[in-house]
């Protein structure tokens, strides 16, 4: 794991932990924020670094297996990382004097701060408030990314007998040109055409690959503003090879 990957893990975990600490302050009082922030940061960094080191090669090995086997393998790996990771974080917190020997399991609850264990310990109301809000927001962003990466005007949609792998990758997957900060947080997934052309390319090399060949400059990017037009797409007009909305049906009614 390189310095860039480690820096990204530290940045994401720090931002996420800071948000968690702010929510904690509102729920249980601000006096507990400094210690809780430090403990949660240790836990998330330990678990995040282990996940970044283990999951990519595991996912590559499982890519040739069935979706069910791959899903079970990743889920099992996440559990295997989270449990010992929280234990290691607990030991680190004790060494640093953040918790006493009798408070070891309190650290474990913090270590599962992004899981149901920690949320349930805070109460059902807090669990629903934090988990559902964050999950809904993150899920909506994820769905939007997947949607706009394949539902855009000019996309490559053909029947199987005329389908071409390269054309489907470069024309059927968008080049979503996001602002630099959003590109970083989304792991360069905006270079989706490169990802589909060669899924084995790691996310931190997608931009380099795009810029390495002048041919990729011919691919028209979709910006954050222009992508909002995709919200109106509902149907595919096969004769004109364009996306249309439901209003288009009115022109074909008898």
C-alpha positions as CSV (number, residue, x, y, z in Angstrom):
1,X,0.0,0.0,0.0
2,X,1.6,3.3,-1.2
3,X,1.8,6.6,0.6
4,X,-1.0,8.0,-1.6
5,X,-3.4,5.2,-0.6
6,X,-2.5,5.6,3.1
7,X,-3.0,9.4,2.9
8,X,-6.5,8.9,1.3
9,X,-7.5,6.4,4.1
10,X,-6.3,8.9,6.8
11,X,-8.2,11.7,5.2
12,X,-11.5,9.8,4.6
13,X,-11.4,8.3,8.1
14,X,-10.6,11.7,9.7
15,X,-13.5,13.4,7.9
16,X,-15.9,10.6,8.7
17,X,-14.8,10.4,12.3
18,X,-15.2,14.2,12.7
19,X,-18.8,13.9,11.5
20,X,-19.4,11.0,13.9
21,X,-17.9,13.1,16.7
22,X,-20.2,16.1,15.9
23,X,-23.2,13.8,16.0
24,X,-22.0,12.3,19.3
25,X,-21.7,15.8,20.7
26,X,-25.3,16.6,19.9
27,X,-26.6,13.3,21.3
28,X,-24.5,12.6,24.5
29,X,-22.7,15.9,25.2
30,X,-19.7,17.7,23.9
31,X,-17.4,16.8,26.9
32,X,-17.2,13.2,25.5
33,X,-16.2,14.3,21.9
34,X,-12.4,14.5,22.2
35,X,-11.9,11.0,23.6
36,X,-14.6,9.5,21.4
37,X,-13.1,11.2,18.3
38,X,-9.6,9.8,19.1
39,X,-10.9,6.3,19.7
40,X,-13.1,6.2,16.6
41,X,-10.3,7.6,14.5
42,X,-7.9,4.8,15.7
43,X,-10.5,2.2,15.0
44,X,-11.5,3.4,11.6
45,X,-7.9,3.9,10.5
46,X,-6.8,0.4,11.6
47,X,-9.8,-1.3,10.0
48,X,-9.6,1.0,6.9
49,X,-5.9,0.3,6.3
50,X,-6.5,-3.4,6.7
51,X,-9.4,-3.4,4.3
52,X,-7.4,-1.4,1.7
53,X,-4.6,-3.9,1.9
54,X,-6.7,-7.1,1.8
55,X,-9.9,-6.4,-0.2
56,X,-8.5,-5.3,-3.6
57,X,-6.4,-8.5,-4.3
58,X,-9.3,-10.6,-2.8
59,X,-11.8,-9.0,-5.1
60,X,-9.6,-9.6,-8.1
61,X,-9.3,-13.3,-7.2
62,X,-13.1,-13.6,-6.7
63,X,-13.9,-11.8,-9.9
64,X,-13.9,-15.1,-11.9
65,X,-16.3,-16.7,-9.4
66,X,-20.1,-16.6,-9.3
67,X,-21.7,-13.4,-7.9
68,X,-22.9,-15.3,-4.9
69,X,-19.4,-16.7,-4.0
70,X,-17.9,-13.3,-4.6
71,X,-20.4,-11.6,-2.3
72,X,-20.0,-14.1,0.5
73,X,-16.2,-13.9,0.2
74,X,-16.2,-10.1,0.5
75,X,-18.7,-10.1,3.3
76,X,-16.7,-12.7,5.2
77,X,-13.5,-10.8,4.7
78,X,-15.1,-7.6,6.0
79,X,-16.2,-9.4,9.2
80,X,-12.7,-11.0,9.5
81,X,-11.1,-7.6,9.2
82,X,-13.5,-5.7,11.5
83,X,-13.4,-8.0,14.5
84,X,-9.6,-8.3,15.0
85,X,-9.2,-4.7,13.8
86,X,-11.3,-3.4,16.6
87,X,-9.3,-5.5,19.1
88,X,-6.0,-4.1,17.8
89,X,-7.5,-0.6,18.0
90,X,-8.6,-1.3,21.6
91,X,-5.0,-2.2,22.5
92,X,-3.7,0.9,20.9
93,X,-6.2,3.1,22.7
94,X,-5.2,1.5,26.0
95,X,-1.5,2.0,25.3
96,X,-2.1,5.7,24.6
97,X,-4.1,6.0,27.8
98,X,-7.4,6.9,26.1
99,X,-9.2,4.2,28.1
100,X,-8.5,2.2,31.2
101,X,-8.2,-1.6,31.4
102,X,-11.8,-1.9,32.6
103,X,-13.0,0.1,29.6
104,X,-11.7,-2.2,26.9
105,X,-15.1,-3.3,25.6
106,X,-16.2,0.4,25.4
107,X,-13.4,0.7,22.8
108,X,-14.9,-2.3,20.9
109,X,-18.3,-0.5,20.7
110,X,-16.5,2.5,19.2
111,X,-14.7,0.2,16.8
112,X,-18.0,-0.9,15.4
113,X,-19.1,2.7,15.1
114,X,-20.1,2.1,11.4
115,X,-22.0,-1.1,12.3
116,X,-25.2,-1.9,14.1
117,X,-23.3,-2.7,17.3
118,X,-22.3,0.8,18.1
119,X,-25.5,2.3,16.8
120,X,-27.6,0.0,18.8
121,X,-25.6,0.9,21.9
122,X,-26.6,4.5,21.3
123,X,-30.3,3.7,21.3
124,X,-32.9,2.9,18.6
125,X,-33.7,6.5,17.9
126,X,-30.0,7.4,17.4
127,X,-29.5,4.2,15.3
128,X,-32.3,5.1,13.0
129,X,-31.3,8.8,12.8
130,X,-27.7,8.1,11.9
131,X,-27.7,4.8,10.0
132,X,-30.8,5.4,7.8
133,X,-29.9,9.0,7.1
134,X,-26.3,8.2,6.1
135,X,-27.3,5.0,4.3
136,X,-30.0,6.8,2.3
137,X,-27.7,9.6,1.3
138,X,-24.8,7.4,0.4
139,X,-27.1,4.9,-1.4
140,X,-28.7,7.8,-3.4
141,X,-25.2,9.0,-4.5
142,X,-24.2,5.5,-5.4
143,X,-27.3,4.9,-7.5
144,X,-26.9,8.2,-9.2
145,X,-23.3,7.4,-10.2
146,X,-24.3,4.0,-11.6
147,X,-27.2,5.6,-13.4
148,X,-25.4,8.4,-15.1
149,X,-22.5,6.2,-16.1
150,X,-24.7,4.2,-18.5
151,X,-27.8,6.4,-19.1
152,X,-26.6,9.4,-21.0
153,X,-27.4,10.9,-24.4
154,X,-25.2,9.3,-27.1
155,X,-24.7,6.0,-25.2
156,X,-24.1,2.8,-27.1
157,X,-27.2,0.6,-27.0
158,X,-27.4,-2.1,-29.6
159,X,-28.8,-5.6,-29.8
160,X,-26.6,-8.6,-29.0
161,X,-25.9,-9.6,-32.6
162,X,-24.4,-6.1,-33.3
163,X,-22.7,-5.7,-29.9
164,X,-19.0,-4.9,-29.7
165,X,-16.9,-5.0,-26.5
166,X,-14.7,-2.0,-27.2
167,X,-17.6,0.2,-28.5
168,X,-19.7,-0.8,-25.5
169,X,-16.8,0.2,-23.1
170,X,-15.9,3.5,-24.7
171,X,-19.3,4.6,-25.9
172,X,-21.6,2.8,-23.5
173,X,-19.9,4.0,-20.4
174,X,-19.6,7.7,-19.6
175,X,-16.6,9.9,-18.9
176,X,-18.1,11.7,-15.9
177,X,-15.8,14.7,-15.4
178,X,-16.3,15.7,-11.8
179,X,-14.7,18.5,-9.8
180,X,-11.4,17.5,-8.4
181,X,-12.6,16.9,-4.8
182,X,-15.6,14.8,-6.0
183,X,-13.3,12.8,-8.3
184,X,-11.1,12.0,-5.4
185,X,-13.9,11.0,-3.0
186,X,-15.5,8.8,-5.7
187,X,-12.2,7.0,-6.5
188,X,-11.9,8.2,-10.1
189,X,-14.9,6.2,-11.1
190,X,-15.9,9.0,-13.4
191,X,-13.3,7.5,-15.8
192,X,-15.9,4.7,-16.3
193,X,-15.0,4.1,-19.9
194,X,-11.5,3.2,-18.9
195,X,-12.8,0.9,-16.2
196,X,-15.0,-1.0,-18.6
197,X,-12.3,-1.2,-21.2
198,X,-10.0,-2.9,-18.7
199,X,-11.6,-3.7,-15.3
200,X,-8.2,-4.8,-13.9
201,X,-6.8,-1.2,-13.9
202,X,-6.8,0.1,-10.3
203,X,-8.8,3.2,-9.7
204,X,-5.7,5.3,-8.9
205,X,-4.4,4.7,-12.4
206,X,-7.6,5.4,-14.4
207,X,-6.9,9.1,-15.0
208,X,-3.3,8.2,-16.0
209,X,-4.6,5.7,-18.5
210,X,-7.1,8.3,-19.9
211,X,-4.4,10.9,-20.3
212,X,-1.8,8.5,-21.7
213,X,-3.5,8.1,-25.2
214,X,-4.7,11.1,-27.2
215,X,-7.5,8.9,-28.5
216,X,-9.4,9.2,-25.3
217,X,-9.5,13.0,-25.8
218,X,-12.1,12.3,-28.5
219,X,-14.6,11.0,-25.9
220,X,-17.0,13.8,-24.9
221,X,-17.2,14.2,-21.1
222,X,-20.3,14.6,-19.1
223,X,-20.1,17.4,-16.5
224,X,-21.9,17.6,-13.2
225,X,-24.3,20.2,-14.6
226,X,-25.0,18.4,-17.9
227,X,-25.6,15.1,-16.1
228,X,-28.7,16.6,-14.6
229,X,-30.3,16.2,-18.1
230,X,-30.2,12.4,-17.4
231,X,-33.0,12.8,-14.9
232,X,-35.5,13.2,-17.8
233,X,-34.5,9.9,-19.5
234,X,-37.1,7.2,-19.1
235,X,-37.1,5.2,-22.4
236,X,-34.8,4.3,-25.2
237,X,-35.9,5.2,-28.8
238,X,-34.3,2.5,-30.8
239,X,-35.1,4.1,-34.1
240,X,-33.4,7.3,-33.3
241,X,-30.8,5.9,-30.9
242,X,-31.6,8.5,-28.2
243,X,-33.1,8.5,-24.7
244,X,-36.5,10.1,-24.3
245,X,-39.0,10.9,-21.6
246,X,-42.5,9.6,-21.1
247,X,-43.8,12.7,-23.0
248,X,-42.4,11.2,-26.1
249,X,-45.1,8.5,-26.0
250,X,-47.7,11.1,-26.7
251,X,-46.4,11.6,-30.2
252,X,-47.0,7.9,-31.0
253,X,-50.5,7.5,-29.6
254,X,-53.1,6.6,-32.1
